Each structure stands twice: as C-alpha cells, then as structure tokens.
C-alpha cells in the first residue's frame, strides 16, 4: 500500500488536550495545548460568549488577560481544527 508508511504522520481526529491555570486567578489565565488553536472563547455560566480570541497557538503557552471580567465562574472554549474543548475557570 502506497500510504502505509505515511499515516503515522497525520493526526486525524487527534484529541485536543489543554491545561488552563491558575484557577482561581485575578488577572492572567495561562492556556497550554497540544494542538494549533484556531480560536478561544470566554463564556459566562449561561453559555453567552463574552470574548473571542483568534490566535495561532502551536503547542505553547498563551496568556489571556481576564482583568476586565467580574468575579465568578467562567468557561473557556478552545477550538482546534477538528476538536473543541471546554474548561472551567474562576476569576477572583
């Protein structure tokens, strides 16, 4: 098979993994992922999108300033090419 040796280099439907820290936090939220990210959304507890961040993040850490948010619980939705992951964080 001509493609036999090549499939190992292709991540089809790879699982998106991410870490969001610290939580709780008052100013900066760090996001570490294992895939290139297309978009990050911050949502309130009702699911309403508060902020959308479009950056290319490639297996690195990015910092998001959340100083403008009021204290409370929020969700962060991380969107990669074929995966979406939603995590919770606390703003103090």
Secondary structure by P-SEA (a helix, b strand, c coil): cccccccccccccccccccccccccccbbbbbbcccccbbbbbccccccccccccccccbbbbbbccccccccbbbbbbccccccccccccc
